[in-house]
Structure formats: C-alpha cells, structure tokens
Amino acid sequence: MTEINAPVPAALSGLDAVDWSALTHAYGPAADVPGLLRALCSPDEERRHKALDALYGNIFHQGSRYPATAAAVPFLVRMAADPALPGRAGCLDLLAALAIGYDEAHLPGGIAITGWRAAVEEVRAQDPEAIRAEYDAWVEAAGDDKERRMREFRRDMYDHDRQLEALAAELAAYDAVRAGTPALLPLLGDADAAVRTSAAHVLAWFPEAAGESLPRLLARLDEEREPVVLATALVATGLLGDDGSRPELALRLRPFLTAGEPVVRWAAATALARLGGEGIEAAGAAEVLAELVSCAGEPGPDEMRVPFHEGDLRGYSAASLTLLADRYPREALDAVTEGLAATTGPASFPVATAALRLAFGEPGPDGPGAFTELTEAQRRLVRVLAGLEGATWQWANFSGIVRSWGLPTPRAALRAYAGLPEE
C-alpha cells in the first residue's frame, strides 16, 4: 500500500515507463518489482525490510540474477545516492549482491572481469546442435547402464538458451551497477558510517572503474575515523590494485599494519596479501602473515564485522593465507588447520577449502594416496577434518569439498583412512 499523498521520490522517476510484466525474475513476470522499489522508499522500517527481503528472493534468488535484475539497478542506485531517503545502506548491499552474487566466490583475488566477459562470449558463440551431438556421443561411450543413465541425465539437463540467458543476466546486472558507480563514489564521504561502509564494499568489485574509485578510496583512508569503514576501504583498495599500481599501493597501506584497531590491521594484511609480489615484500610479508594467522585462529568480536565474505573474518583470512603459500607454506597451513578446528557448520566450508588447497594444491579426483605417505602437516589436517562434529558433516556441501580433493567420505570413511577410532 502506498502512503496517502506521499510524494514520489525523484529516485523512482521513470519507474512506470518500464514494462515490468515483460521482464522476468525467479517467479515469473516481474510486475511486483515496482511496488517493492516504492516500498524501499517508505519511512516505515518494517515495510522497507519486507520489500528488501522480497527483492533478495526474486531478482536475486539464491544468487541468481534475471532479466528484471538489471532493470531494477538504476532505481536502487538513485535511492542509495539520495540523502533524503532512509535505508540507503541496505540498497547498497543489495546492489553489491546483484552485481557479483555471493562475494566469497570472488575472494581473495577479486573480480576477474576479463575472463568473465570472455566466458559469456564463448557460450554465445557455441553451436547448440554441435554440443548436443557431443553429449550424444558421450552417452554412447558409457561403460555400463548406471553410467549411461547418469550421462543421459546430464545431457537432458543441458539447455543452451537457458544457460546463455542466465549468464547474460548476471553480466547485465554487473554492468548496470558499474554504470552507477559515478553516483556511488560521493557516498564514500557520506555522513552515515553504514553508507560509507557499504559504498566501499560495492566499489571494490569494479576494476574497470578503478581509475575513478581508487583515488577516492585512498583519500578515505586519510579521513576515516570509524574502524569498520576504514577496514572496508582498505580491503577494497587491495582488491582494485593492478600489476602497475601494486608496489605503490602496498607502501601506502603498510602503516595500517600497526594500527591500534585489530580490524584495521586485519584489513591492511588482507589487502597486502592480495596485492602480493613486490608490493607485499616492500610492506613486510612476515607482518602480513602474522596478522592473517592471528585472525585465522581467532577472528575477533562480532562488532568488528565488515561486509566482505559476509563478515566471516576467519574464512576470509584462511583464503588470503593461500596467497602466501609460496613464501610461508607450513605456517599458512598450520594456521588455517588450527582455525578449522575451531569452526562448525557452514563456517567450516571456506576454511576447509583453503586448508585443503594449502595442503594438497588444486582439487583432483585421484586423492593424495595412503595416509602414511602424507606429510605430518597433511596428516594433521586430515585428522582435524575427520574430527569435526556431525553439525559440519551433515552438510552435503562439506562432504563435497572434502571429496573434491579425492579424500574418503563420509566422516566414518575419513576417520578410518586416518586410523582414528569409530565413534
């Protein structure tokens, strides 16, 4: 319901000119989107919350984006940029999600936009009939009936047009948010700390716009007094650094490694680990390692939450430590293994992934061989994995992570592999 006699915010100008019913989201025609966007401008906090929740469910359904997603972006950008409207940080958080999905999928390296664009073009250039013929030949080559049924299922699930539409919708949403970055840059200096934090988080994902956003983020480092805002700006700066700017940026970020606030030190170490190369050597790789090791083991209190990696500092630290594996392989693995032992449930997923990568390299189906042939650090990791509680192993995602490195699953099989007693 619209507020009686409520003026239409300028942010919604042109909303009714969009043919929303011709666009789709997760549940079909997107005719409900304009009403939800209007509700986001409401002074009623509960109404705004419900509208935001609904938008996360339809134009961003479990990370998927749709043709209606990009169409909603310009209105969300204008809402975020309008200081007269409430709930602007929520709009910015939604914009980040619409642009990139779940950000942990892009960490610790940041957005590989060139590869993303190339992958979409590759699918666009494919011949669906040729791919179908390849699937048919693959089915015919199956070794037995069970394998044939599995391959037939995979073939029948293939839908080139749907795949291309999904990929195009994701990239269109990303580009729509990127087009709005000039309007978001001033928000780095907004009076609302939550808006400044969310703006820095959004801007971190657009390396093609780094020429405009990096100078603004660097200026924020000099002016910001709120630790979480400063930490978010530091991480964003690291994610936007390219090969040419890395040594200079690293020297610029190094002083924050000795900041009084732990979350600021963590953010500086995270940014420096991502910059890597000459930059991290210039800044002090040992100091970076020490900060990340500390946070991988004990991530700090909840009030230190930053928006990256959904506020999971331990998981992000573990991922960042994989960037230091060439210099400090044993130290990085030990730290992540220790951190893994303190996790449970979904929080274990990114830490286990980082630990397995540090221990065994990239995933592969062949497995690492007999337990007795592993190094002591590798055996310790396997024992920690096998010792995690059922609250973690009940998740198929976790078993899938362990299985990706060729290790036995379920938990009982991994315990047997490691020579641990049955429970």
C-alpha positions as CSV (number, residue, x, y, z in Angstrom):
1,M,0.0,0.0,0.0
2,T,1.3,3.5,-0.9
3,E,1.4,6.2,1.8
4,I,-1.6,8.6,1.3
5,N,-0.5,11.8,-0.6
6,A,3.2,10.7,-0.3
7,P,5.3,12.5,-2.9
8,V,7.0,10.3,-5.4
9,P,10.8,10.3,-4.7
10,A,13.0,11.5,-7.6
11,A,14.8,8.2,-7.4
12,L,11.7,6.5,-8.8
13,S,11.4,8.7,-11.8
14,G,10.7,6.6,-14.9
15,L,9.7,3.5,-12.8
16,D,6.3,3.2,-14.6
17,A,7.9,3.6,-18.0
18,V,9.5,0.2,-17.7
19,D,7.4,-2.7,-18.9
20,W,8.0,-4.9,-15.9
21,S,5.5,-7.5,-16.8
22,A,7.6,-8.3,-19.9
23,L,10.6,-8.9,-17.7
24,T,11.1,-11.9,-15.6
25,H,12.6,-12.9,-12.2
26,A,12.7,-16.1,-10.2
27,Y,9.0,-16.4,-10.0
28,G,7.9,-15.3,-13.5
29,P,6.8,-11.8,-14.7
30,A,8.4,-9.0,-12.6
31,A,5.2,-7.0,-12.2
32,D,5.7,-6.9,-8.4
33,V,9.1,-5.2,-8.6
34,P,8.0,-1.5,-9.0
35,G,5.8,-1.9,-5.9
36,L,8.8,-3.3,-3.9
37,L,11.0,-0.5,-5.1
38,R,8.4,2.0,-4.0
39,A,8.3,0.3,-0.6
40,L,12.0,0.7,-0.2
41,C,11.5,4.5,-0.1
42,S,8.9,4.2,2.7
43,P,9.5,5.8,6.1
44,D,8.2,2.6,7.6
45,E,11.2,0.5,8.5
46,E,9.2,-2.8,8.6
47,R,7.8,-2.1,5.2
48,R,11.3,-1.4,3.8
49,H,12.6,-4.6,5.4
50,K,9.9,-6.8,3.9
51,A,10.5,-5.2,0.4
52,L,14.2,-5.7,0.6
53,D,13.7,-9.3,1.7
54,A,11.3,-9.9,-1.3
55,L,13.8,-8.4,-3.7
56,Y,16.6,-10.7,-2.4
57,G,14.1,-13.5,-3.1
58,N,13.0,-12.6,-6.7
59,I,15.6,-10.6,-8.6
60,F,18.4,-12.3,-6.6
61,H,17.2,-15.7,-5.9
62,Q,19.9,-17.8,-4.2
63,G,22.5,-15.8,-6.0
64,S,20.8,-16.0,-9.5
65,R,20.1,-12.8,-11.5
66,Y,17.3,-12.4,-14.1
67,P,16.3,-10.0,-16.9
68,A,14.4,-7.9,-14.4
69,T,17.5,-7.5,-12.2
70,A,19.5,-5.1,-14.4
71,A,16.3,-3.0,-14.9
72,A,15.9,-2.5,-11.1
73,V,19.5,-1.4,-10.6
74,P,19.3,2.3,-11.8
75,F,16.5,2.9,-9.3
76,L,18.4,1.3,-6.5
77,V,21.5,3.4,-7.3
78,R,19.4,6.6,-7.2
79,M,17.9,5.6,-3.9
80,A,21.3,4.9,-2.4
81,A,22.5,8.3,-3.6
82,D,19.5,10.3,-2.2
83,P,20.3,11.5,1.3
84,A,16.7,12.3,1.9
85,L,15.7,8.6,1.7
86,P,16.1,6.0,4.6
87,G,17.7,2.6,4.3
88,R,20.4,3.5,1.8
89,A,23.0,1.1,3.2
90,G,20.5,-1.7,2.5
91,C,20.2,-0.6,-1.1
92,L,24.0,-0.6,-1.5
93,D,24.2,-4.1,0.0
94,L,21.6,-5.3,-2.5
95,L,23.5,-3.6,-5.4
96,A,26.7,-5.5,-4.4
97,A,24.8,-8.8,-4.4
98,L,23.1,-8.0,-7.7
99,A,26.5,-7.2,-9.3
100,I,28.5,-10.2,-8.2
101,G,26.4,-12.7,-6.4
102,Y,28.0,-14.1,-3.2
103,D,31.3,-12.3,-2.8
104,E,33.2,-15.2,-1.3
105,A,33.1,-16.8,-4.8
106,H,35.4,-13.9,-5.9
107,L,37.8,-13.8,-2.9
108,P,40.6,-13.4,-2.2
109,G,41.5,-12.4,-5.8
110,G,38.7,-10.0,-6.7
111,I,36.6,-9.9,-9.9
112,A,38.3,-11.4,-12.9
113,I,36.1,-9.4,-15.2
114,T,38.1,-10.0,-18.4
115,G,37.7,-13.8,-18.0
116,W,34.0,-13.4,-17.1
117,R,33.3,-11.4,-20.2
118,A,35.2,-13.9,-22.4
119,A,33.3,-16.8,-20.8
120,V,30.0,-15.3,-21.7
121,E,31.1,-14.6,-25.3
122,E,32.4,-18.2,-25.6
123,V,29.0,-19.6,-24.7
124,R,27.3,-17.1,-27.0
125,A,29.4,-18.4,-29.9
126,Q,28.7,-22.1,-29.3
127,D,26.6,-24.1,-31.6
128,P,23.9,-25.9,-29.5
129,E,23.5,-28.7,-32.1
130,A,27.2,-29.5,-32.0
131,I,27.2,-29.6,-28.2
132,R,24.2,-31.9,-28.3
133,A,26.0,-34.2,-30.7
134,E,28.9,-34.3,-28.3
135,Y,26.6,-35.2,-25.4
136,D,25.1,-38.0,-27.6
137,A,28.5,-39.4,-28.3
138,W,29.4,-39.2,-24.6
139,V,26.3,-41.1,-23.7
140,E,27.0,-43.8,-26.3
141,A,30.5,-44.3,-24.8
142,A,29.2,-45.1,-21.3
143,G,30.7,-48.2,-19.8
144,D,27.5,-49.6,-18.2
145,D,23.8,-48.9,-17.7
146,K,24.4,-46.9,-14.5
147,E,26.9,-44.6,-16.1
148,R,24.7,-44.3,-19.2
149,R,21.7,-43.2,-17.1
150,M,23.9,-40.6,-15.3
151,R,25.2,-39.3,-18.7
152,E,21.7,-39.2,-20.2
153,F,20.6,-37.1,-17.2
154,R,23.4,-34.7,-17.7
155,R,22.6,-34.5,-21.4
156,D,18.9,-33.9,-20.9
157,M,19.6,-31.1,-18.4
158,Y,21.6,-29.2,-21.0
159,D,19.7,-26.1,-22.2
160,H,21.9,-23.8,-24.2
161,D,19.4,-20.9,-24.4
162,R,18.7,-21.0,-20.7
163,Q,22.3,-21.1,-19.8
164,L,23.1,-18.2,-22.1
165,E,20.1,-16.2,-20.7
166,A,21.4,-16.8,-17.1
167,L,24.9,-15.8,-17.9
168,A,23.8,-12.7,-19.8
169,A,21.5,-11.6,-17.0
170,E,24.4,-11.9,-14.5
171,L,26.7,-9.8,-16.6
172,A,24.0,-7.3,-17.4
173,A,23.3,-6.8,-13.7
174,Y,27.1,-6.3,-13.1
175,D,27.3,-3.8,-15.9
176,A,24.2,-1.9,-14.7
177,V,25.8,-1.5,-11.2
178,R,29.1,-0.5,-12.8
179,A,27.3,2.2,-14.8
180,G,26.1,3.6,-11.5
181,T,29.5,3.9,-9.8
182,P,29.9,7.6,-10.6
183,A,26.8,8.3,-8.4
184,L,28.1,6.0,-5.7
185,L,31.6,7.5,-5.4
186,P,30.4,10.5,-3.3
187,L,28.9,8.1,-0.8
188,L,32.4,7.3,0.5
189,G,32.2,10.6,2.3
190,D,28.6,10.3,3.4
191,A,27.6,11.3,7.0
192,D,26.2,7.8,7.7
193,A,29.0,5.4,8.5
194,A,26.9,2.4,7.3
195,V,26.5,4.1,3.9
196,R,30.3,4.7,3.7
197,T,31.0,1.1,4.6
198,S,28.5,-0.3,2.0
199,A,29.7,2.1,-0.7
200,A,33.3,1.0,-0.3
201,H,32.2,-2.7,-0.5
202,V,30.3,-2.1,-3.7
203,L,33.1,-0.1,-5.4
204,A,35.6,-2.9,-4.7
205,W,34.2,-5.1,-7.5
206,F,34.7,-2.9,-10.5
207,P,38.4,-2.9,-11.6
208,E,37.4,-1.3,-14.9
209,A,36.4,1.8,-12.9
210,A,39.5,1.7,-10.6
211,G,40.8,4.9,-12.2
212,E,38.0,6.8,-10.6
213,S,37.4,4.8,-7.4
214,L,40.9,4.1,-6.2
215,P,41.8,7.8,-5.7
216,R,38.6,8.3,-3.7
217,L,39.2,5.2,-1.6
218,L,42.8,6.3,-0.9
219,A,41.5,9.7,0.2
220,R,39.1,8.0,2.5
221,L,42.0,6.2,4.2
222,D,43.3,9.6,5.3
223,E,40.0,10.9,6.6
224,E,38.1,7.9,8.0
225,R,37.9,7.5,11.8
226,E,35.4,4.6,12.0
227,P,37.4,1.3,12.2
228,V,35.0,-0.8,10.2
229,V,34.6,1.8,7.5
230,L,38.4,2.2,7.3
231,A,38.8,-1.6,7.2
232,T,36.3,-1.9,4.3
233,A,38.1,0.8,2.4
234,L,41.4,-0.9,2.9
235,V,40.2,-4.2,1.6
236,A,38.5,-2.5,-1.4
237,T,41.8,-0.7,-2.2
238,G,43.6,-4.0,-2.2
239,L,41.1,-5.7,-4.5
240,L,41.3,-2.9,-7.0
241,G,45.1,-2.8,-7.3
242,D,46.5,-4.0,-10.6
243,D,50.0,-5.0,-11.6
244,G,51.1,-1.5,-12.3
245,S,49.9,0.0,-9.0
246,R,50.7,-2.8,-6.6
247,P,54.1,-1.7,-5.2
248,E,52.9,1.9,-4.7
249,L,49.7,0.8,-3.1
250,A,51.5,-1.6,-0.8
251,L,53.7,1.1,0.6
252,R,50.6,3.3,1.0
253,L,48.8,0.6,3.0
254,R,51.8,-0.6,5.1
255,P,51.3,1.9,8.0
256,F,47.9,0.4,8.7
257,L,49.5,-2.9,9.8
258,T,50.4,-1.2,13.1
259,A,47.0,0.5,13.6
260,G,45.5,0.3,17.1
261,E,42.3,-1.4,16.0
262,P,42.6,-5.1,15.2
263,V,40.1,-5.0,12.4
264,V,42.1,-2.3,10.7
265,R,45.3,-4.3,11.0
266,W,43.5,-7.4,9.6
267,A,42.2,-5.3,6.6
268,A,45.6,-4.0,5.8
269,A,47.1,-7.5,5.9
270,T,44.2,-8.8,3.7
271,A,44.7,-6.0,1.2
272,L,48.5,-6.5,1.1
273,A,48.2,-10.3,0.7
274,R,46.0,-9.7,-2.3
275,L,48.5,-7.2,-3.8
276,G,51.3,-9.7,-3.4
277,G,54.5,-9.7,-5.4
278,E,56.9,-6.8,-4.9
279,G,54.2,-5.0,-3.0
280,I,54.0,-7.4,-0.2
281,E,57.8,-7.7,0.1
282,A,58.0,-3.9,0.3
283,A,55.3,-3.8,3.0
284,G,56.7,-6.7,5.0
285,A,55.4,-10.2,4.2
286,A,56.1,-11.5,7.7
287,E,53.9,-8.9,9.3
288,V,51.1,-9.6,6.9
289,L,51.4,-13.4,7.7
290,A,51.3,-12.7,11.4
291,E,48.1,-10.7,11.2
292,L,46.3,-13.2,9.0
293,V,47.5,-16.1,11.1
294,S,46.1,-14.4,14.2
295,C,42.7,-13.8,12.6
296,A,42.5,-17.3,11.1
297,G,42.8,-18.7,14.6
298,E,40.7,-16.2,16.5
299,P,38.7,-13.8,14.3
300,G,37.7,-11.2,16.8
301,P,34.4,-9.9,18.2
302,D,31.2,-9.5,16.3
303,E,31.4,-5.7,16.3
304,M,34.3,-5.9,14.0
305,R,32.2,-7.2,11.2
306,V,33.0,-6.0,7.7
307,P,30.8,-6.7,4.7
308,F,33.3,-8.8,2.8
309,H,32.9,-12.6,3.0
310,E,29.6,-12.0,4.9
311,G,31.6,-10.7,7.9
312,D,33.5,-14.1,8.2
313,L,37.0,-12.8,9.0
314,R,38.3,-16.3,9.8
315,G,37.1,-17.6,6.4
316,Y,38.5,-14.6,4.5
317,S,41.8,-14.8,6.4
318,A,42.1,-18.5,5.5
319,A,41.5,-17.7,1.8
320,S,44.1,-14.9,2.0
321,L,46.7,-17.2,3.5
322,T,46.6,-19.3,0.4
323,L,48.1,-16.3,-1.4
324,L,51.2,-16.6,0.9
325,A,51.7,-20.3,0.4
326,D,54.7,-19.8,-1.8
327,R,56.6,-17.9,0.9
328,Y,55.2,-19.5,4.0
329,P,53.7,-22.9,3.1
330,R,53.9,-24.6,6.5
331,E,53.0,-21.5,8.6
332,A,49.9,-20.8,6.4
333,L,48.7,-24.4,6.5
334,D,49.2,-24.7,10.3
335,A,47.3,-21.5,10.9
336,V,44.4,-22.5,8.7
337,T,44.3,-26.0,10.1
338,E,44.2,-24.6,13.7
339,G,41.4,-22.2,12.6
340,L,39.4,-25.1,11.0
341,A,39.5,-27.0,14.3
342,A,37.5,-24.1,15.9
343,T,34.8,-24.0,13.2
344,T,31.5,-25.7,12.9
345,G,28.7,-25.9,10.3
346,P,28.8,-23.7,7.2
347,A,31.6,-21.6,8.7
348,S,33.9,-24.6,8.1
349,F,33.4,-24.6,4.3
350,P,35.8,-21.7,3.3
351,V,38.3,-22.7,5.9
352,A,38.4,-26.3,4.9
353,T,38.7,-25.3,1.2
354,A,41.7,-23.1,2.0
355,A,43.3,-25.7,4.2
356,L,42.9,-28.5,1.5
357,R,44.3,-26.2,-1.1
358,L,47.3,-25.3,1.0
359,A,47.9,-29.0,1.9
360,F,47.3,-30.6,-1.5
361,G,47.2,-28.0,-4.2
362,E,44.3,-27.7,-6.6
363,P,41.5,-30.3,-6.2
364,G,41.5,-33.5,-8.1
365,P,39.7,-36.9,-8.1
366,D,42.8,-39.1,-7.6
367,G,43.4,-38.3,-4.0
368,P,46.6,-37.9,-2.1
369,G,47.5,-41.6,-1.7
370,A,47.8,-43.6,1.5
371,F,47.6,-41.7,4.8
372,T,51.0,-43.0,5.8
373,E,52.5,-41.3,2.7
374,L,51.3,-37.9,3.7
375,T,53.4,-35.2,5.4
376,E,52.8,-34.6,9.1
377,A,51.1,-31.3,8.3
378,Q,48.8,-33.1,5.8
379,R,48.0,-35.9,8.3
380,R,47.2,-33.3,10.9
381,L,44.7,-31.6,8.5
382,V,43.0,-34.9,7.7
383,R,42.7,-35.7,11.4
384,V,41.1,-32.3,12.0
385,L,38.7,-32.8,9.2
386,A,37.7,-36.2,10.4
387,G,37.3,-34.8,14.0
388,L,34.8,-32.1,13.1
389,E,31.4,-32.7,14.5
390,G,28.3,-34.0,12.8
391,A,26.9,-30.4,12.7
392,T,29.5,-29.8,10.0
393,W,29.5,-33.2,8.3
394,Q,25.7,-33.2,7.9
395,W,26.1,-30.6,5.2
396,A,26.4,-32.1,1.7
397,N,28.5,-29.1,0.8
398,F,31.2,-30.0,3.3
399,S,31.4,-33.6,2.1
400,G,31.6,-32.3,-1.4
401,I,34.6,-30.1,-0.5
402,V,36.4,-33.0,1.1
403,R,35.6,-35.3,-1.8
404,S,36.9,-32.7,-4.3
405,W,40.4,-33.5,-3.1
406,G,39.9,-37.2,-3.5
407,L,39.6,-37.9,0.2
408,P,37.2,-40.5,1.5
409,T,33.7,-39.5,2.7
410,P,31.5,-39.7,4.7
411,R,33.1,-38.9,8.1
412,A,33.4,-42.5,9.1
413,A,35.4,-43.4,6.0
414,L,37.7,-40.4,6.5
415,R,38.2,-41.5,10.2
416,A,39.1,-45.0,9.0
417,Y,41.5,-43.6,6.4
418,A,43.2,-41.6,9.1
419,G,43.4,-44.5,11.5
420,L,41.0,-42.9,14.0
421,P,38.6,-45.0,16.1
422,E,35.0,-45.3,15.2
423,E,32.5,-43.1,17.2
